[in-house]
């Protein structure tokens, strides 16, 4: 039985991915150092015969006796609050961590999948963003620690493929939401939902005209699974192409929650992207993938998750 190693397994995306791979019949070794992940995200897999957890910082080498067939590198702080507070750790996991996991994949003869990001496109000058676009990134700005860590990770992953013949896959993940997101982690979905549930003002940076495209986590994991099984070596965008402004999104959240929270406008952070929309032509044509979960359905599931968190906190 093939073993899949997932770094960042206790994070939002990593935990959903671990769950899916176990369902697909793989044995999963989850790795995390809990710098931003939470043990509760994996509690439902504890004791499962095909799941094992290893607490480890992948910026240091990792040695496993398992017959690893897949290495899925998802470890990284992933929200603005996290990578602005943890800039060095973000750069280390994107560089040293990626190097270590590529080395492990090479030693095991495993297929390596890198979790990259739409942030490699920076504040894009091309819209929507196809995989062929090289991006518009400020390497010395505050967001550069995340953007450039992921761009380096893509570069070294491709180098291992070209030089060592390593089987690799690269997914560029666009804004994803769903249960197990951390409250107040700086991303717009948990921020708006928490504020709306508490009746607090919804914090909109800038005038709210900047756009994002939101993909439900189950759809994202399905795209990653298909990519992992495919023969696509080049980076692939996985995200929902349905674009909306942040102000429109705030109004949708208020409506789904049934909240009367006012909108509170704040200065736009430096280098915050003004537009963000994936071109998913490649995923549609080569993976047969496109998002299925309607925004309202995904948001209702996510709102219920945060509602239960707040209820548990007040109990």
C-alpha positions in Angstrom: 0.0 0.0 0.0 1.4 3.4 -1.0 2.1 5.8 1.8 1.4 9.5 1.3 3.4 12.0 3.4 1.6 15.3 3.9 3.5 18.3 5.4 1.3 20.9 7.1 -1.2 18.1 7.8 -2.6 19.9 10.9 -3.5 23.0 8.9 -6.8 23.9 7.2 -5.9 22.4 3.8 -3.6 19.7 5.0 -6.2 18.2 7.3 -8.8 18.0 4.6 -6.3 16.5 2.2 -5.3 13.9 4.8 -8.9 12.9 5.2 -9.4 12.6 1.4 -6.3 10.4 0.9 -7.3 8.1 3.7 -10.7 7.8 2.1 -9.0 6.9 -1.2 -7.3 3.9 0.5 -3.8 5.4 1.0 -1.9 5.2 4.2 -1.1 8.8 5.3 1.8 10.1 7.5 0.9 13.6 8.6 3.7 16.0 9.6 3.3 19.4 11.3 5.1 21.5 13.9 1.9 23.3 15.0 3.3 26.7 14.3 -0.1 27.5 12.7 -1.7 24.1 12.5 -4.0 22.6 15.2 -4.1 19.1 16.6 -7.9 19.3 16.7 -8.0 19.4 12.9 -6.7 15.8 12.8 -8.6 14.6 15.9 -11.1 12.7 13.7 -8.3 10.7 12.2 -6.6 9.8 15.5 -6.5 6.0 15.9 -7.3 5.4 12.2 -5.3 2.3 11.1 -4.1 4.2 7.9 -3.1 7.5 9.6 0.0 8.3 11.6 1.2 11.7 12.8 4.7 13.0 13.3 5.4 16.3 14.9 8.4 17.8 13.1 9.6 21.1 11.5 10.3 20.2 7.9 12.9 23.0 7.7 15.1 20.3 9.3 15.6 16.9 7.5 13.1 14.2 8.1 13.9 10.5 8.0 11.2 7.9 7.6 11.3 4.1 7.2 7.9 4.1 5.4 7.6 3.1 1.8 6.6 6.6 0.7 4.9 6.9 -2.7 3.8 10.5 -2.5 5.1 13.6 -0.8 2.6 16.5 -0.7 4.3 19.6 0.7 1.6 21.9 2.2 3.6 23.2 5.2 3.7 27.0 5.4 2.1 29.9 7.2 -0.6 30.9 4.7 -2.4 34.0 5.9 -1.1 37.6 5.9 -1.1 37.8 9.7 1.0 34.6 9.9 3.6 35.4 7.4 4.0 39.0 8.5 4.6 37.7 12.1 6.7 34.7 11.0 8.7 36.0 8.0 11.8 34.0 8.6 9.9 30.7 9.3 7.9 31.4 6.1 11.0 31.7 4.0 12.6 28.7 5.6 9.7 26.3 5.0 9.5 27.5 1.4 13.2 27.1 0.8 14.8 24.6 3.3 11.5 22.8 3.8 10.9 22.3 0.1 14.5 21.2 -0.4 14.2 18.6 2.4 11.0 17.2 1.1 12.2 17.0 -2.4 15.3 15.1 -1.1 13.0 12.7 0.7 10.9 12.2 -2.4 14.0 11.6 -4.4 15.4 9.0 -1.9 12.0 7.2 -1.9 11.3 7.4 -5.6 8.1 9.2 -4.7 5.9 11.6 -6.6 6.2 15.1 -5.2 3.3 17.6 -5.2 4.0 21.2 -4.2 1.3 23.4 -2.8 2.0 26.7 -4.5 -0.3 29.7 -4.5 -2.0 32.4 -6.6 0.3 34.8 -4.7 3.1 33.9 -7.2 1.2 36.2 -9.5 1.5 39.1 -7.0 -0.6 42.1 -7.9 -1.3 40.9 -11.4 -1.2 43.0 -14.6 -2.9 40.1 -16.5 -6.5 39.2 -15.8 -7.6 36.5 -15.3 -4.3 34.8 -14.4 -3.2 31.9 -16.6 -0.3 29.6 -15.6 1.8 31.2 -18.3 1.8 34.5 -16.5 5.0 35.2 -14.7 3.5 37.6 -12.2 4.1 41.1 -10.7 5.7 40.6 -7.3 7.5 43.0 -5.0 10.4 40.9 -3.7 11.3 43.3 -0.9 7.7 44.2 0.3 6.2 42.7 3.4 4.3 40.1 1.4 7.4 39.1 -0.5 8.4 36.6 2.2 5.4 34.4 1.2 5.3 35.2 -2.5 9.0 34.7 -3.1 9.2 31.6 -0.8 6.5 30.0 -3.1 8.2 31.2 -6.3 11.5 29.7 -5.1 9.7 26.5 -4.1 8.4 26.2 -7.7 11.8 26.8 -9.1 13.6 24.2 -7.0 10.8 21.7 -7.7 11.2 22.1 -11.4 15.0 21.9 -11.0 14.6 18.5 -9.3 12.4 17.4 -12.1 14.8 18.5 -14.8 18.0 17.5 -13.1 17.0 14.4 -11.2 14.0 13.2 -13.2 11.8 13.5 -10.1 8.1 13.1 -10.8 6.5 16.4 -9.7 3.2 18.2 -9.7 2.6 21.9 -8.8 -0.8 23.3 -7.8 -1.4 27.0 -7.6 -4.1 27.4 -5.0 -6.5 30.4 -5.2 -8.5 31.7 -2.3 -10.1 28.6 -0.6 -12.5 28.5 2.3 -14.3 26.0 4.5 -14.5 24.4 7.9 -11.3 24.3 10.0 -10.1 27.7 8.9 -8.6 29.5 12.0 -10.7 32.3 13.5 -9.1 35.7 13.0 -6.2 34.4 10.9 -6.3 37.6 8.8 -8.1 36.1 5.8 -11.3 37.6 4.6 -13.6 34.6 5.0 -13.1 33.8 8.7 -12.8 37.6 9.4 -16.1 38.5 7.9 -17.9 35.4 9.3 -16.7 36.0 12.8 -17.5 39.7 12.7 -20.9 39.1 11.3 -21.8 36.4 13.9 -20.6 38.7 16.7 -22.4 41.8 15.3 -19.1 43.6 14.8 -18.3 45.9 11.9 -16.9 44.0 8.8 -13.4 45.2 8.2 -12.9 46.1 4.5 -9.4 47.2 3.5 -9.4 49.9 0.8 -12.7 50.8 -0.8 -13.8 47.2 -1.3 -13.4 47.2 -5.0 -10.6 44.7 -5.1 -11.7 41.3 -6.3 -11.2 37.7 -5.2 -12.5 34.3 -6.3 -13.5 31.8 -3.6 -13.3 28.1 -3.9 -14.8 25.7 -1.4 -12.3 23.3 0.2 -13.9 20.1 -1.1 -13.6 21.3 -4.6 -10.0 22.2 -4.1 -9.1 18.8 -2.7 -10.8 17.1 -5.6 -8.7 19.2 -8.0 -5.5 18.3 -6.1 -6.4 14.6 -6.1 -6.9 14.7 -9.9 -3.7 16.6 -10.4 -1.8 14.1 -8.2 -3.0 11.2 -10.4 -2.4 13.1 -13.7 0.8 13.4 -15.8 0.8 17.2 -15.7 4.2 18.6 -14.8 3.6 22.3 -15.3 1.9 24.4 -12.6 -1.9 24.2 -12.6 -4.4 26.7 -11.2 -7.0 25.3 -9.0 -9.6 27.8 -7.9 -13.1 29.2 -8.6 -13.2 31.6 -11.5 -16.3 33.3 -10.1 -14.9 36.7 -9.3 -16.5 39.3 -7.0 -15.5 42.4 -5.1 -14.7 42.3 -1.4 -17.6 44.7 -0.8 -20.0 42.3 -2.6 -18.6 39.4 -0.6 -19.1 41.2 2.7 -22.8 41.8 1.7 -23.2 38.1 0.9 -21.7 37.1 4.3 -24.1 39.5 6.1 -27.0 38.0 4.2 -26.1 34.4 4.9 -25.5 35.1 8.6 -28.5 37.3 8.9 -26.4 40.1 10.4 -26.8 43.8 10.5 -23.1 44.5 11.0 -21.9 47.7 9.4 -19.0 47.9 6.9 -15.8 49.5 8.3 -13.3 50.7 5.7 -9.6 50.7 6.6 -6.4 51.5 4.7 -5.4 49.0 2.0 -2.2 47.0 3.1 1.0 47.4 1.0 1.1 45.3 -2.2 -2.4 43.9 -1.6 -3.6 42.5 -4.9 -6.3 44.5 -6.6 -7.6 41.7 -8.7 -7.5 37.9 -8.4 -9.2 35.4 -10.7 -7.9 32.0 -11.9 -7.9 31.0 -15.5 -8.8 27.3 -15.1 -8.7 26.3 -18.7 -5.8 23.8 -18.1 -7.6 22.2 -15.2 -10.8 21.9 -17.1 -9.2 20.4 -20.2 -6.5 18.2 -18.7 -8.1 17.2 -15.4 -11.7 17.4 -16.2 -12.1 19.6 -13.1 -14.1 22.6 -12.3 -15.7 23.8 -9.0 -19.1 22.3 -8.1 -20.0 23.7 -4.7 -22.1 26.9 -5.0 -20.8 29.8 -2.9 -24.0 29.9 -0.8 -23.7 26.2 0.1 -20.1 26.4 1.0 -20.6 29.5 3.0 -23.5 28.0 5.0 -21.3 25.0 5.9 -18.4 27.4 6.9 -20.7 29.7 8.9 -22.1 26.7 10.8 -18.6 25.6 11.7 -17.7 29.1 13.1 -21.1 29.3 14.8 -20.3 26.0 16.6 -16.8 27.3 17.6 -18.3 30.4 19.1 -20.9 28.4 21.0 -18.2 26.1 22.4 -16.2 29.1 23.5 -19.1 30.7 25.3 -20.3 27.4 26.9 
